[in-house]
């Protein structure tokens, strides 16, 4: 994620142990690897955060697209409470009905011809396993990714993330070769996806890049080329999946079927979980112990998954995502915002000034938003329960800002 405005940390010059202990704050025990917005959240409900100073802040960022149902959703919290009381954890070495239920609901929710799901803990872990399956299944050692894509901060996921090797890691080699296809360059697909390619991994809507849609023609070209050379197509829908675009997945929106699909973020509404969905062909290649996880598919995570999918269906949240997403695009091109991009409630608002300036000004108005690698994109990833009145608050605040 792009760096947020950093909070200044107090430097303590103490001469005694008692003075040191008195000066240390709780957050000083955290590794200093996150730049943080200048707000401390004490509680949250619906689409509202309450700061430690008692301010109510409209959350249009959802914890990086995680809080799809918003905060304190009653059915979600009740499902977790019931499962915690029944059995808070058991490994994948024993069968549990809630685990089977979560996998079944997720596969059916996708409305895509997937055969099974592998449940893990994070989007990066799902992508790592997808790449491992592709390399082993094909016996090849090359992966193609897309310029601008983000796939995680672990080793293999970082290797296929645009710019990550130089920006984060600095390591010179990975267990496989990687090349990057320019966004939208359909002619480059044939050159870079060959019979040596194990997989192509792609975000159908690139999140960190600024809510960039790659579009149906480009995605269809990737599908066709993978079929031609025997490579596997992996859709990374960690951010754009589970209803974020107004469809179950972006694969539904663009009419392109991947061989594997990874998802996380809104899948658990804040409980850490992720999933990797397999086509029948890929599922048939899996053998016992070919994949594994300790905490993935834990009963609390599965209760969260089942509750999220049930709420999306019963509350008709896909329809609301489409409606509110359209309303944002219709009403919020005001003040310093000159254009929009993205799909559903994965929204990029193009700004005349650096987006971080506008983000800071909106936070002064008690509205939390995000930014992107594109320095002139204000990124919105709100809960699916957002209403028109909340969008009106954003519109009014933007209209009052300098252009």
Sine and cosine of phi, psi and omega as CSV:
sin_phi,cos_phi,sin_psi,cos_psi,sin_omega,cos_omega
0.00,0.00,0.54,-0.84,0.03,-1.00
-0.91,0.42,0.43,-0.90,-0.06,-1.00
-0.92,0.38,0.74,-0.67,0.10,-0.99
-1.00,0.05,0.28,-0.96,0.09,-1.00
-0.83,0.56,0.84,-0.54,-0.12,-0.99
-0.99,0.17,0.63,-0.77,0.11,-0.99
-0.99,0.14,0.66,-0.75,0.02,-1.00
-0.96,0.28,0.77,-0.64,0.03,-1.00
-1.00,-0.07,0.66,-0.75,-0.02,-1.00
-0.96,0.28,0.73,-0.68,0.09,-1.00
-1.00,-0.03,0.82,-0.58,-0.10,-0.99
-0.97,-0.24,0.81,-0.59,0.09,-1.00
-0.92,-0.38,1.00,-0.04,-0.08,-1.00
-0.89,-0.46,0.48,-0.88,-0.05,-1.00
-0.92,-0.38,-0.11,0.99,0.00,-1.00
-0.72,-0.70,0.36,-0.93,0.00,-1.00
-0.88,0.47,-0.63,0.77,-0.01,-1.00
-0.91,0.42,-0.63,0.78,0.03,-1.00
-0.92,0.39,-0.64,0.77,0.02,-1.00
-0.89,0.46,-0.75,0.67,-0.03,-1.00
-0.90,0.43,-0.57,0.82,0.02,-1.00
-0.93,0.36,-0.48,0.87,-0.09,-1.00
-1.00,0.03,-0.43,0.90,-0.08,-1.00
-0.94,0.34,0.71,-0.70,0.10,-0.99
-0.99,-0.15,0.33,-0.94,-0.02,-1.00
-0.85,0.53,-0.66,0.75,-0.09,-1.00
-0.94,0.34,-0.24,0.97,0.01,-1.00
-0.93,0.36,-0.24,0.97,0.05,-1.00
-0.99,0.14,-0.20,0.98,0.04,-1.00
-0.99,0.17,0.63,-0.78,0.08,-1.00
-0.85,0.53,0.71,-0.70,-0.10,-1.00
-0.99,0.16,0.88,0.48,-0.08,-1.00
-0.93,-0.36,-0.09,1.00,-0.01,-1.00
-0.91,-0.42,0.80,-0.60,0.25,-0.97
-0.98,0.19,0.70,-0.72,-0.13,-0.99
-0.86,-0.51,0.53,-0.85,0.10,-1.00
-0.93,0.37,0.46,-0.89,-0.04,-1.00
-0.98,0.20,0.87,0.50,0.06,-1.00
-0.48,-0.88,0.65,-0.76,0.10,-1.00
-0.91,-0.42,0.86,-0.52,-0.08,-1.00
-1.00,0.00,0.77,-0.64,0.05,-1.00
-0.99,-0.16,-0.59,0.81,0.00,-1.00
-0.35,-0.94,0.15,-0.99,-0.01,-1.00
-0.42,-0.91,0.49,-0.87,0.05,-1.00
-0.46,-0.89,0.76,-0.64,-0.01,-1.00
0.90,0.44,-0.87,-0.49,0.05,-1.00
-0.95,-0.31,0.27,0.96,-0.10,-1.00
-0.91,-0.41,0.70,-0.71,0.16,-0.99
-0.98,-0.20,0.54,-0.84,0.15,-0.99
-0.89,-0.45,0.85,-0.53,-0.05,-1.00
-0.98,0.20,0.22,-0.98,0.03,-1.00
-0.91,0.42,-0.25,0.97,0.06,-1.00
-0.99,-0.12,0.08,1.00,0.05,-1.00
1.00,0.02,0.10,0.99,0.01,-1.00
-0.98,0.20,0.62,-0.78,0.12,-0.99
-0.99,-0.11,0.81,-0.59,-0.09,-1.00
-0.84,-0.54,0.80,-0.60,0.07,-1.00
-0.96,0.27,0.87,-0.49,-0.08,-1.00
-1.00,-0.07,0.95,-0.31,0.07,-1.00
-0.96,-0.29,0.29,0.96,0.01,-1.00
-0.87,-0.49,-0.36,0.93,0.16,-0.99
0.85,0.52,0.54,0.84,0.00,-1.00
0.87,0.49,0.72,0.69,-0.08,-1.00
0.90,0.43,0.76,0.65,0.12,-0.99
0.96,0.28,0.30,0.95,-0.09,-1.00
-1.00,0.05,-0.72,0.69,-0.17,-0.99
-0.99,0.15,0.92,0.39,-0.04,-1.00
-0.90,0.45,-0.59,0.80,0.03,-1.00
-1.00,0.00,0.06,1.00,-0.10,-0.99
0.98,0.19,-0.20,-0.98,-0.09,-1.00
-0.98,-0.21,0.66,-0.75,0.06,-1.00
0.94,0.35,0.47,0.88,0.00,-1.00
-0.86,0.51,0.82,-0.57,-0.17,-0.99
-0.89,0.46,-0.66,0.75,-0.02,-1.00
-0.93,0.36,-0.60,0.80,0.01,-1.00
-0.92,0.39,-0.74,0.68,-0.01,-1.00
-0.91,0.41,-0.59,0.81,0.02,-1.00
-0.92,0.39,-0.64,0.77,0.02,-1.00
-0.89,0.45,-0.67,0.74,0.03,-1.00
-0.91,0.41,-0.65,0.76,0.00,-1.00
-0.90,0.44,-0.70,0.72,0.02,-1.00
-0.88,0.48,-0.70,0.71,-0.05,-1.00
-0.94,0.35,-0.61,0.79,0.03,-1.00
-0.88,0.47,-0.61,0.79,0.02,-1.00
-0.95,0.31,-0.58,0.82,-0.04,-1.00
-0.97,0.24,-0.78,0.63,0.00,-1.00
-0.15,-0.99,0.93,-0.37,-0.11,-0.99
-0.98,0.21,-0.42,0.91,0.01,-1.00
-0.33,-0.95,0.58,-0.81,0.23,-0.97
-0.40,-0.92,0.54,-0.84,-0.11,-0.99
-0.97,0.24,0.14,-0.99,0.04,-1.00
-0.96,0.29,-0.02,1.00,0.05,-1.00
-0.97,0.26,-0.23,0.97,0.06,-1.00
-0.81,-0.59,0.48,-0.88,0.00,-1.00
-0.98,0.20,0.60,-0.80,0.12,-0.99
-0.66,-0.75,0.71,-0.71,-0.05,-1.00
-0.89,0.45,-0.62,0.79,-0.04,-1.00
-0.90,0.44,-0.54,0.84,0.03,-1.00
-0.93,0.37,-0.72,0.69,0.03,-1.00
-0.89,0.45,-0.62,0.79,0.01,-1.00
-0.90,0.43,-0.69,0.72,-0.01,-1.00
-0.89,0.45,-0.70,0.72,0.01,-1.00
-0.90,0.44,-0.69,0.72,0.00,-1.00
-0.89,0.45,-0.71,0.70,0.00,-1.00
-0.89,0.46,-0.64,0.77,-0.03,-1.00
-0.93,0.38,-0.71,0.70,0.01,-1.00
-0.88,0.47,-0.70,0.72,-0.01,-1.00
-0.94,0.35,-0.60,0.80,0.03,-1.00
-0.87,0.49,-0.54,0.84,-0.07,-1.00
-0.89,0.45,-0.46,0.89,-0.08,-1.00
0.83,0.56,0.48,0.88,0.03,-1.00
-0.82,-0.58,0.40,-0.92,-0.10,-1.00
-0.98,0.20,0.84,0.54,0.09,-1.00
-1.00,0.02,0.47,-0.88,-0.05,-1.00
-0.98,-0.20,-0.51,0.86,-0.09,-1.00
-0.33,-0.94,0.17,-0.99,-0.02,-1.00
-0.74,-0.68,0.61,-0.79,0.14,-0.99
-0.93,-0.37,0.86,-0.51,-0.12,-0.99
-0.99,-0.12,0.79,-0.62,-0.04,-1.00
-0.74,-0.67,-0.32,-0.95,-0.18,-0.98
-0.96,-0.27,-0.46,0.89,-0.11,-0.99
-0.48,-0.88,0.29,-0.96,0.03,-1.00
-0.88,0.47,-0.66,0.76,0.02,-1.00
-0.87,0.49,-0.67,0.74,0.02,-1.00
-0.91,0.42,-0.64,0.77,0.05,-1.00
-0.88,0.47,-0.68,0.73,0.00,-1.00
-0.93,0.37,-0.64,0.77,0.07,-1.00
-0.84,0.55,-0.71,0.70,-0.02,-1.00
-0.94,0.34,-0.58,0.81,0.06,-1.00
-0.88,0.47,-0.69,0.73,0.03,-1.00
-0.91,0.42,-0.66,0.75,0.01,-1.00
-0.88,0.47,-0.69,0.72,0.03,-1.00
-0.88,0.48,-0.70,0.72,-0.03,-1.00
-0.90,0.43,-0.69,0.72,0.00,-1.00
-0.90,0.44,-0.68,0.73,-0.03,-1.00
-0.95,0.31,-0.66,0.76,-0.06,-1.00
-0.92,0.39,-0.62,0.78,-0.05,-1.00
-1.00,-0.04,-0.36,0.93,-0.09,-1.00
0.94,0.33,0.30,0.95,-0.03,-1.00
-0.96,-0.30,0.19,-0.98,-0.13,-0.99
-0.71,-0.71,0.57,0.82,0.07,-1.00
-0.70,-0.71,0.68,-0.73,0.06,-1.00
-0.81,-0.59,0.72,-0.70,0.09,-1.00
-0.97,-0.23,0.67,-0.74,0.07,-1.00
-0.78,-0.62,-0.04,-1.00,-0.10,-1.00
-0.90,-0.44,0.67,-0.74,0.07,-1.00
-0.84,0.54,0.73,-0.69,-0.02,-1.00
1.00,-0.07,-0.19,0.98,-0.08,-1.00
-0.97,0.23,0.49,-0.87,0.07,-1.00
-0.81,-0.59,0.77,-0.64,-0.07,-1.00
-0.75,-0.67,0.05,1.00,0.06,-1.00
0.74,-0.67,0.13,-0.99,-0.11,-0.99
-0.92,-0.39,0.20,0.98,0.14,-0.99
-1.00,0.02,-0.01,-1.00,-0.21,-0.98
-0.90,0.43,-0.87,0.49,-0.05,-1.00
-0.93,0.37,-0.66,0.75,0.03,-1.00
-0.89,0.45,-0.61,0.79,0.06,-1.00
-0.93,0.38,-0.54,0.84,-0.01,-1.00
-0.89,0.45,-0.50,0.87,-0.01,-1.00
-0.98,-0.17,0.16,0.99,0.09,-1.00
-1.00,-0.03,0.77,-0.63,-0.06,-1.00
-0.88,0.47,0.87,-0.50,0.07,-1.00
0.99,0.13,-0.10,1.00,-0.11,-0.99
-0.93,0.36,-0.59,0.81,-0.07,-1.00
-0.86,0.51,-0.67,0.74,0.00,-1.00
-0.98,0.19,-0.62,0.78,-0.14,-0.99
-0.98,0.19,-0.66,0.75,-0.15,-0.99
-0.95,-0.30,-0.68,0.74,-0.30,-0.95
-0.96,-0.29,-0.78,0.62,-0.03,-1.00
0.99,0.17,0.00,1.00,0.00,-1.00
-0.98,0.22,0.60,-0.80,-0.14,-0.99
-1.00,0.09,-0.38,0.92,-0.12,-0.99
-0.71,-0.70,0.40,-0.92,0.10,-1.00
-0.76,-0.65,0.17,-0.99,-0.01,-1.00
-0.93,0.38,-0.07,1.00,0.02,-1.00
-0.53,-0.85,0.35,-0.94,0.04,-1.00
-0.99,0.16,0.54,-0.84,-0.03,-1.00
-0.76,-0.65,0.67,-0.74,0.18,-0.98
-0.73,-0.68,0.38,-0.92,-0.07,-1.00
-0.87,-0.50,0.78,-0.63,0.02,-1.00
-1.00,-0.02,0.77,-0.64,0.05,-1.00
-0.86,0.50,0.64,-0.77,0.01,-1.00
-0.83,0.56,0.76,-0.65,0.10,-1.00
0.97,0.24,-0.02,1.00,-0.05,-1.00
-1.00,0.01,1.00,0.04,-0.06,-1.00
-0.93,0.37,-0.46,0.89,0.03,-1.00
-0.93,0.37,-0.51,0.86,-0.02,-1.00
-0.97,0.26,-0.29,0.96,-0.05,-1.00
-0.88,0.47,-0.73,0.68,-0.03,-1.00
-0.88,0.47,-0.58,0.81,-0.04,-1.00
-0.95,0.30,-0.56,0.83,-0.12,-0.99
-0.98,-0.20,-0.30,0.95,0.06,-1.00
-0.96,-0.29,0.97,-0.26,-0.13,-0.99
-0.83,-0.56,-0.10,-0.99,0.02,-1.00
-0.96,0.27,-0.01,1.00,0.16,-0.99
-0.99,-0.11,-0.04,1.00,-0.09,-1.00
-1.00,0.01,0.81,-0.58,0.06,-1.00
-0.98,0.20,-0.66,0.75,-0.10,-1.00
-0.37,-0.93,0.39,-0.92,0.24,-0.97
-0.91,-0.42,0.80,-0.61,0.04,-1.00
-0.92,-0.39,0.73,-0.69,-0.15,-0.99
-0.50,-0.87,0.67,-0.74,0.24,-0.97
-1.00,0.07,0.90,-0.44,0.02,-1.00
-0.86,0.51,-0.59,0.81,0.18,-0.98
-0.83,-0.56,0.91,-0.41,-0.07,-1.00
-0.97,0.22,0.88,-0.47,-0.10,-0.99
-0.98,0.22,-0.89,0.45,-0.06,-1.00
-0.90,0.44,-0.43,0.90,0.05,-1.00
-0.92,0.40,-0.34,0.94,0.03,-1.00
0.84,-0.55,0.52,0.85,-0.03,-1.00
0.90,0.45,0.83,0.56,-0.06,-1.00
-0.99,-0.15,0.90,-0.44,0.09,-1.00
-0.98,0.21,0.77,-0.64,0.08,-1.00
-0.99,0.11,-0.40,0.92,0.13,-0.99
1.00,0.02,0.50,-0.87,-0.05,-1.00
-0.87,0.49,-0.69,0.72,-0.02,-1.00
-0.87,0.50,-0.69,0.73,0.00,-1.00
-0.91,0.40,-0.71,0.71,0.01,-1.00
-0.90,0.43,-0.62,0.78,0.05,-1.00
-0.90,0.43,-0.58,0.81,0.04,-1.00
-0.92,0.40,-0.62,0.79,0.09,-1.00
-0.89,0.47,-0.70,0.72,0.01,-1.00
-0.87,0.50,-0.72,0.70,-0.04,-1.00
-0.90,0.43,-0.67,0.74,-0.02,-1.00
-0.94,0.35,-0.63,0.78,0.07,-1.00
-0.87,0.49,-0.67,0.74,0.05,-1.00
-0.88,0.47,-0.62,0.78,-0.06,-1.00
-0.92,0.40,-0.62,0.78,-0.10,-0.99
-0.96,-0.28,0.00,1.00,0.03,-1.00
0.98,0.18,0.39,0.92,0.08,-1.00
-1.00,-0.01,0.34,-0.94,0.02,-1.00
-0.99,-0.14,0.61,-0.79,0.02,-1.00
-0.97,-0.24,0.86,-0.52,0.00,-1.00
-0.94,-0.35,0.85,-0.52,0.13,-0.99
-1.00,-0.09,0.87,-0.49,0.13,-0.99
-1.00,0.00,0.98,-0.20,0.03,-1.00
-0.92,-0.40,0.60,0.80,0.04,-1.00
-0.86,0.52,-0.69,0.72,-0.01,-1.00
-0.99,-0.11,-0.61,0.79,-0.13,-0.99
-1.00,-0.04,0.02,1.00,-0.05,-1.00
-1.00,-0.08,-0.05,-1.00,0.04,-1.00
0.83,0.56,0.74,0.68,0.13,-0.99
1.00,-0.06,-0.13,0.99,-0.10,-0.99
-0.86,0.51,-0.55,0.83,-0.02,-1.00
-1.00,-0.03,0.01,1.00,-0.08,-1.00
1.00,-0.06,0.00,1.00,0.15,-0.99
-0.81,-0.58,0.26,-0.96,0.04,-1.00
-0.78,0.63,-0.73,0.68,0.05,-1.00
-0.62,-0.78,0.34,-0.94,0.05,-1.00
-0.89,0.46,-0.44,0.90,0.08,-1.00
-0.85,0.53,-0.59,0.81,0.08,-1.00
-0.93,0.38,-0.66,0.75,-0.05,-1.00
-0.88,0.47,-0.64,0.76,-0.10,-1.00
-0.98,-0.18,-0.07,1.00,0.07,-1.00
0.93,0.36,0.53,0.85,0.00,-1.00
-0.85,-0.53,0.76,-0.65,-0.07,-1.00
-0.98,-0.21,0.89,-0.45,0.07,-1.00
-0.99,0.12,0.25,-0.97,0.10,-0.99
-0.99,0.16,-0.54,0.84,0.09,-1.00
-0.66,-0.75,0.51,-0.86,0.03,-1.00
-0.68,-0.74,0.77,-0.64,0.05,-1.00
-0.95,-0.30,0.56,-0.83,0.03,-1.00
-0.45,-0.89,0.38,-0.92,0.00,-1.00
-0.33,-0.94,-0.81,-0.58,0.09,-1.00
0.66,0.75,-0.97,-0.24,-0.08,-1.00
-0.92,0.39,-0.19,0.98,-0.05,-1.00
-0.84,0.54,-0.60,0.80,-0.03,-1.00
-0.94,-0.33,-0.05,1.00,0.00,-1.00
0.83,0.55,0.48,0.88,0.03,-1.00
0.88,-0.47,-0.34,0.94,0.13,-0.99
-0.99,0.11,0.78,-0.62,-0.10,-1.00
-0.89,0.46,0.89,-0.46,0.06,-1.00
-0.25,-0.97,0.36,-0.93,0.02,-1.00
-0.40,-0.92,0.15,-0.99,-0.04,-1.00
-0.49,-0.87,0.46,-0.89,0.10,-0.99
-0.82,-0.57,0.88,-0.48,-0.02,-1.00
-0.99,-0.17,0.67,-0.74,-0.08,-1.00
-0.90,-0.43,0.66,-0.75,0.20,-0.98
-0.93,0.36,0.29,-0.96,0.03,-1.00
-0.83,0.56,-0.63,0.78,-0.01,-1.00
-0.89,0.45,-0.71,0.70,0.01,-1.00
-0.94,0.35,-0.67,0.74,0.00,-1.00
-0.85,0.53,-0.59,0.81,-0.01,-1.00
-0.92,0.39,-0.34,0.94,-0.02,-1.00
-0.99,0.10,-0.21,0.98,-0.08,-1.00
-0.99,0.17,0.60,-0.80,0.02,-1.00
-0.80,-0.60,0.34,-0.94,0.06,-1.00
-0.81,0.59,0.70,-0.72,0.02,-1.00
0.95,0.32,0.15,0.99,0.08,-1.00
-0.96,0.28,-0.37,0.93,0.11,-0.99
-0.70,-0.71,0.38,-0.92,0.02,-1.00
-0.30,-0.95,0.35,-0.94,0.04,-1.00
-0.26,-0.97,0.56,-0.83,0.08,-1.00
-0.99,0.12,-0.85,0.53,-0.11,-0.99
-1.00,0.01,-0.34,0.94,0.00,-1.00
-0.86,0.51,0.69,-0.72,-0.02,-1.00
0.96,0.27,0.32,0.95,0.09,-1.00
-0.90,0.44,0.43,-0.90,-0.11,-0.99
-0.89,0.46,-0.57,0.82,0.05,-1.00
-0.92,0.39,-0.67,0.74,0.05,-1.00
-0.88,0.48,-0.66,0.75,-0.02,-1.00
-0.93,0.38,-0.59,0.80,0.08,-1.00
-0.89,0.45,-0.63,0.78,0.04,-1.00
-0.90,0.43,-0.70,0.71,0.00,-1.00
-0.86,0.50,-0.76,0.65,-0.02,-1.00
-0.88,0.48,-0.64,0.77,-0.01,-1.00
-0.93,0.37,-0.64,0.77,0.02,-1.00
-0.88,0.47,-0.75,0.66,-0.04,-1.00
-0.91,0.43,-0.66,0.75,0.03,-1.00
-0.88,0.47,-0.66,0.75,-0.01,-1.00
-0.93,0.36,-0.66,0.76,0.04,-1.00
-0.85,0.53,-0.65,0.76,0.00,-1.00
-0.96,0.29,-0.78,0.62,-0.13,-0.99
-0.93,0.36,-0.51,0.86,-0.02,-1.00
-0.99,-0.12,0.11,0.99,0.04,-1.00
0.78,0.62,0.75,0.66,-0.10,-0.99
-0.97,0.24,-0.40,0.92,0.07,-1.00
-0.89,0.46,-0.67,0.74,0.04,-1.00
-0.90,0.44,-0.64,0.77,0.00,-1.00
-0.92,0.40,-0.65,0.76,0.04,-1.00
-0.84,0.54,-0.70,0.71,0.01,-1.00
-0.90,0.43,-0.68,0.73,-0.06,-1.00
-0.93,0.38,-0.73,0.68,-0.04,-1.00
-0.95,0.31,-0.58,0.82,0.08,-1.00
-0.87,0.49,-0.68,0.73,0.04,-1.00
-0.91,0.42,-0.61,0.79,-0.01,-1.00
-0.91,0.41,-0.64,0.77,0.07,-1.00
-0.86,0.51,-0.72,0.70,-0.05,-1.00
-0.92,0.39,-0.52,0.85,0.00,-1.00
-0.97,0.24,-0.51,0.86,-0.20,-0.98
-0.93,-0.36,-0.34,0.94,-0.20,-0.98
-0.98,-0.21,0.25,0.97,0.12,-0.99
-1.00,0.02,0.96,0.29,-0.07,-1.00
-0.63,-0.78,0.26,-0.97,0.04,-1.00
0.84,0.54,-0.81,-0.59,-0.02,-1.00
-0.99,0.13,0.04,1.00,0.00,-1.00
-1.00,-0.10,0.81,-0.59,-0.09,-1.00
-0.89,-0.46,-0.20,0.98,-0.02,-1.00
-0.27,-0.96,0.17,-0.99,0.03,-1.00
-0.69,-0.72,0.34,-0.94,0.11,-0.99
-0.45,-0.89,0.17,-0.99,-0.01,-1.00
0.96,-0.29,-0.22,-0.98,-0.04,-1.00
-0.59,-0.81,0.63,-0.78,0.04,-1.00
0.85,0.52,-0.79,-0.61,0.05,-1.00
-0.98,-0.22,0.51,0.86,0.28,-0.96
-0.94,-0.35,1.00,-0.04,-0.25,-0.97
-0.89,-0.46,0.73,-0.69,0.18,-0.98
-0.91,-0.42,0.84,-0.55,0.05,-1.00
-0.97,-0.26,0.88,-0.48,-0.03,-1.00
-0.99,0.17,0.72,-0.70,-0.13,-0.99
-0.88,-0.48,0.47,-0.88,0.03,-1.00
-0.97,0.25,-0.48,0.87,0.01,-1.00
-0.93,-0.37,0.23,-0.97,0.07,-1.00
-0.79,0.62,0.74,-0.67,-0.10,-0.99
-0.88,0.47,-0.49,0.87,0.00,-1.00
-0.91,0.42,-0.53,0.85,0.07,-1.00
-0.89,0.46,-0.71,0.71,-0.03,-1.00
-0.94,0.35,-0.63,0.78,0.07,-1.00
-0.84,0.54,-0.71,0.70,0.00,-1.00
-0.91,0.42,-0.64,0.77,0.01,-1.00
-0.92,0.39,-0.60,0.80,0.04,-1.00
-0.93,0.37,-0.60,0.80,0.02,-1.00
-0.90,0.43,-0.54,0.84,0.11,-0.99
-0.90,0.43,-0.41,0.91,0.08,-1.00
-1.00,-0.03,0.18,0.98,0.00,-1.00
0.91,0.42,0.66,0.75,0.13,-0.99
-0.77,-0.63,0.85,-0.53,-0.02,-1.00
-0.99,-0.13,0.82,-0.58,0.04,-1.00
-0.76,-0.65,0.01,-1.00,0.03,-1.00
-0.84,-0.55,0.09,-1.00,0.07,-1.00
-0.82,-0.57,-0.20,-0.98,-0.10,-0.99
-0.49,-0.87,0.05,-1.00,0.09,-1.00
-0.90,0.43,-0.50,0.86,0.15,-0.99
-0.97,0.25,0.91,-0.42,-0.17,-0.99
-0.94,0.35,-0.16,0.99,0.03,-1.00
-0.91,-0.41,0.46,0.89,0.08,-1.00
-0.87,-0.49,0.84,-0.54,0.18,-0.98
-1.00,-0.04,0.86,-0.52,-0.13,-0.99
-0.98,-0.22,0.75,-0.66,0.03,-1.00
-0.91,-0.42,0.78,-0.63,0.01,-1.00
-0.67,-0.74,0.85,0.53,-0.15,-0.99
-0.98,0.22,0.14,-0.99,0.09,-1.00
-0.90,0.43,0.46,-0.89,-0.01,-1.00
-0.93,0.36,-0.23,0.97,-0.02,-1.00
-1.00,0.00,0.12,0.99,0.01,-1.00
-0.83,0.55,0.56,-0.83,-0.01,-1.00
-0.87,-0.49,0.26,-0.97,0.00,-1.00
-0.84,0.55,-0.60,0.80,-0.02,-1.00
-0.89,0.46,-0.53,0.85,0.04,-1.00
-0.95,0.32,-0.64,0.77,0.06,-1.00
-0.89,0.45,-0.62,0.79,0.03,-1.00
-0.87,0.49,-0.58,0.81,0.05,-1.00
-0.90,0.44,-0.68,0.74,0.05,-1.00
-0.89,0.45,-0.73,0.69,0.01,-1.00
-0.84,0.54,-0.73,0.68,-0.04,-1.00
-0.90,0.44,-0.63,0.77,0.01,-1.00
-0.92,0.39,-0.69,0.73,0.02,-1.00
-0.89,0.46,-0.65,0.76,-0.04,-1.00
-0.89,0.46,-0.48,0.88,-0.03,-1.00
-1.00,0.05,-0.12,0.99,-0.02,-1.00
-0.99,0.11,0.44,-0.90,0.10,-1.00
-0.88,0.48,0.61,-0.79,-0.02,-1.00
-0.93,0.36,0.00,0.00,0.00,0.00
